[in-house]
Amino acid sequence: MTAGTATAPDGQRRALVVGATGIAGSALVEKLTAEGWPVLALSRTPGPERDGVRRLSADLTSAESLAAVLGPENPTHVFFTAWSRRDTEEENISVNAGMLRDLLAALRGKDVAHVALMTGLKHYLGPFEAYAAGEMADTPFHEEEPRLPVPNFYYAQEDELFAAAAEQGYTWSVHRSHTVIGHAVGNAMNMGLTLAAQATLCRESGEPFVFPGSETQWNGLTDMTDAGLLAEHMLWASTTPGAADEAFNIVNGDVFRWRWMWPRLAAYFGVEWEGYAGAPRPLEQAMAGREDQWTELAQRHGLAETRLDRVASWWHTDSDLGRDIEVVTDMGKSRDAGFPGYRRTLDAFLSLFDRYRADNLIP
């Protein structure tokens, strides 16, 4: 196989999924194994056993750990979905760009043909500490927009990827997702499971399912990203020559308003609901002190996870739903390049809730 060709023969393709127990990484492992790929699944703590998957455990913040674990391995396609949240963007840049740099260094000289990097719409919105604080491009966001004049760990990761690809001769792709919903537990950013936990606690307490966000989010258009669709997109770009060396947005392809979506989510859980009522009602405040309630109901219903902090990420859902700006994403570049994937976001939510129930994460 020649390095730099995303079209290596099927029998020679070997995937490395970094962050394999997260929302995006878990979906990638499922997609790749379903397509018959042998998969190396790298994470700090090993995930569940699966046919066709070999689990690797390493500290992504340690160059030595990565070099030791990846030394015997020889993947052809790398899918990087991991990140580590820090207190400042300076720290985010140091840690997250460093993880990618050290991982790619550990693979130097191997048969890598393509590296796919997952980022997100903070590419256009700015980092958490300067979130939507400056002048931004008009929506829908397009990939050709210039970088914002603020430090951003997504930009630092891209630069590490571009430099390593130029040095080693492989192709790359960048995948800018909006809010990703999928199947993972203990994830720092999981709106799907967070809203399921909120609705479950509200039903148990006889409380209404309250929209926690801003008037702009309640009334305005928005979009989201299903983790399964993101996995399809990353696999497509990594094996399609015409998609090589490009950055792409990736969202479901539909748009909606939360004032339309919220009653439908409430109906799934059989709870009354309340919409925007003059001011945001953040979940971090409304759901504070519910840990014992979750533990009790989890034990009563025999749920798989008794710790609320392993199920809900209130801060992240508050951040997404509390924005006072419209966030809509253009998918034209992917369509022009031949990617046909689509999800209806309501269906993505409801099928995800069904899966949470099947896996005994919610009653």
N, C-alpha and C positions, 0 to 999 in steps of 0.2 A: 504494500500500500504506500502511496506517495503522500507525505505530509502536506496538509493544506487542501486536500480534496474532500469535500463533504459527502462525496458519493462513493465511499469505499464499498467494496462488495459486501453484501449482507452478511455473509459468513464470517467476515473479519471485523464486524462492528461490535464494539464493547463499550457500554455506557458507564460513566461515573456520575452519580447524582450526589451533589454536595448539599447538605441540609436535608437529608432524605427522610427525616421524620416530621418535617414541617408541612404546612398546607400544600405548597407548590411541589415540594420534593416528594411527598407521599403520592400525589397525583401523577408525577412523572414516573415513579417506580411502577405504579399500576399500569400506566400507558405503555411503557417500554416493555415490560414483561408480557403484556397482552399481545404486543407486536413481535414477540419472540427474541427480544434482545437479552443477552446476558448482562446483568446489572451489578455494579459495585455501588452499594448504598452507604455513603459516608455521613456520619453524624457523631456528635459527642457521646450520646448514649445509643446503643443499638435498638433498632425497631423490631417489629414482629417478624418471624421467619416467613419466607415466601419462596415458592419454587422459582428458580432462575435468578435469585438474588443472593449475593454474598454481602453480609453486613461488615462494615469496617468502622472502627471507633477511633477517633482522633480528636485532639484539642486543636480547633481551627485557628486559635490565636497563637499557636506554638509552631514555628517553622520546623523545629526538631521533631515534634510529634508527627507532623504531616510528612516529612521526609522519610521517617521510619516506617510509617504505615503504607505510604504509596510507593516506596522503593521497589517492591516486588511486582507492582501492578503496571499494566500497560493499556489504558483505555484509549479508544479512538475518538470518542465524543464525550465532552464534559458539559454538565448542566449545573450551573452554580446558582443556588437559590437561598443560601444562608445569609443571615445578617445578625449583628449583635447591637442592641440599643444601648447607647451611652448617654451621659448627662449633657454633653455639649457636642456641637457639630465637629469641633476640632478633634474630640475623642472619637466620634463616629468615623471620621475620615481616617484617623490613624489606625483604628482597629479593623474596620471593614475593608478598606483598601489593602491593608496589610494581610488580611486573611486571603484575599484573592491573589495578591502578589506571591505570597509564600506557597499557596497551593500550586499555582502555575510554575513556580520555580521547582517544586518537587516533581513536576511532570516534564521538566526540560529534557529534551533528547529522546522522548518516547514517541509513540506513533499517533500522537494527537492530531486529528484532522479538523476538529471544530470545537469551539468553546461558546456555549450559549449562557448569557448572563441575564438574570432577572433583576430588574430595578422597579421603578414605579413612577407615578405621576408627580412625585415631589421633584422630579426633573424639571417640571414646568411650574410647580407651585412653590418651590423652595423647601429647605429643611425645616424640621420641627421648630427650631428656635427663631426662624424668620419666615414662618409659614404664611404664605399669601400676604406678606407684609410689603412687598414692593410692587413695581409695575410688571404685570404678567402679560403673556400673549392672550389674544382673544380666544375664546372657546368656539368651536371644538379645537383641542390641542392637536397640532401637527408636528411630526417628527423633525421637520427642518427648522423649527424655532431655535434661535440662539440660546445658549446657556444663560441663566440668570447671573448677575454680577455678585454672587454671594458664594461662600464655601458650601460645598454639597458633596456628601460622600458618594452619591451616584456618579458625579463627574469624576471623582478620584478613582472609582472602580473602573469606569470606562477607560480612563487613561492607562491604568495598569493593564487592562485587557488589550488595548490597541498596541501598546509597546511590546507585550509578550508575543502577540500574534505576528507582529512585524519581525521580531527576532527569530521566532521558531518556524514561521512559514505556514501556520494553520489559518483557517477562516474563523470568523466570529459572528455573533449576532447578539443584539441587546433587545430585551423584551420589557417594555414599559407598561405595566398593568395598573389598573385602578384597584379599588378595594377588592381583595381576593377572598372568596368564600369557598371553603372546602372541608375536608375531613381530616382533622388533626386535633389532638388534645395537648394542652400545655403550651400552646402557641401564644406569642405576645400580641398577635394581631389577627383576631378571628371573629369577625362580626357575625358570621352565621351561627356559631355555637354560643356567642354572647347573647344574641337576641333570643335564641332558644332557651337559654338559662333565665333570662329576664322574664319571658312569657311563662315559663314553668313556675317561677317563684311568685309571679302575680296571680296565676291560677290557684296555686296552693293557698295564697293569702286572701283570695277574693278581691284583689285589687285590679284596677284597669291597667292594660298594657299601654304605657305612656310613651309617646314619641319624645325622645330626650333632646332633640336637636333644634336648629335655628329655623326661623321663618323662611329663609332662602332655600334651605334644603327641603323643607316641607312642601313648598310651592313650586320650586324650580325643577328643571330637567337634570337628570344625572344618569350615570351608567355604572356598571360593575364588571368584575371578571370572575368567571367560574374557574376553579382550579383545574378541572379536567380540560377545559378549553385552552387554558394557558399551557398545559402539558402538550396538547396537540400542536399548538403554535410553536413551541420550542423544538419539538421533534421535526416539524415541517421545515423550519428555517435551517436546522442543523443538517438536513439531508437534501435540500433543494439548492442546487448551484446558483440559481438566480436570486436567492434570498441571502446569499453569503455577504458578509461585511456590511451589514445594514442594521440600523436600529428601527424597531417597530413598536407602535402602540399595540396593545392587546386588551380588548374589552369584548363583552358578549355580543355586541352588535345591535342591541336594542337600547332605547332610552325609556325612562319612566319618571314619575314624580312620587315622592314618598307619601304624599297625601292619597295616592292611588294604591301604593304597595302596602301601606301599614294596615289598613283594614283586612286585607287578604291574608297577611301573616297572622293577624289576631284570630281570624276565622279558623285557620289551621289548628291553633291551640285551644280554640273554644273559649276565648276570653273577650271581655269588653275592652274597648280601646279608647284612648284620648289622643288627639292630634296636637299640633302646636297651639299653645294657649297664651301667647303674649311674650313669652321668654323661654329660653332653653331650660330644660330640667335634667341636668346631667346625671348619668347613671352612677358615676363615682359617688355622688351624694345620695341619690335615691336608693341605691343598692348597698350602701355602706352598712356593715354589721349583719349581713345576711348569711355569714359563713355557717353558723350553727343551724340555721333554717335549712340550708342546702344539705348539710351533713345528715340531718334528721330525715329529710325526704329521700335522700339517696339511700340511706339504710332501710327505710320503710319500703321503697320500691326496688331495692336490690340493684341500684345503679352501679356502673363500672367505676365511676369516679366520685369519691366523696368530698373532694376538696374543691371549693368554689373557685379558688384562684387558678386551678388547672383547667377550668371550663370557660370562665368569662374573662375578657380583657376589657373592662369598662372604659378605661382611659382611651383606648384606641377607637372604640365605637363613638364615644363622645367627640373625639377629634374629627372623625369623618362626618358625623351627622351635625356637628356644631359649626361647620364652616359657613361663613357668610358670603360665599361666592359660588357661582355656578361652576360645575366641573363636568364637562362633556368631552369625549375623546373621539378623534377621527380615526377610522380604520381603512381609509382609502388606499394607503400605501400597501398594506397587506393584501387587500383585494386585488390591486393591480398586479401584485407579484404572484397571485394565484392561490392565496389561502382562502378556503371557503367556509371555515368554521363559524358557528353561530350558536348561541344559547339564548333562550328566553329567560330573563332573570327571575321572574316569578317561578318558573318551573325549576330553575336551579336551586332556589331557596327550598321549595317544597320537597324536591327529591333529596336534598341534603338533610332536611328534618326527618324524612322517612328513614334515612340511613342512620342518623343519630339514634332514633328509636330502635332500629334493628340491632344496633350495637350496644344498646342499653346505656346510652349516655344521657338520655332524657326519658321520663316515663311516658 
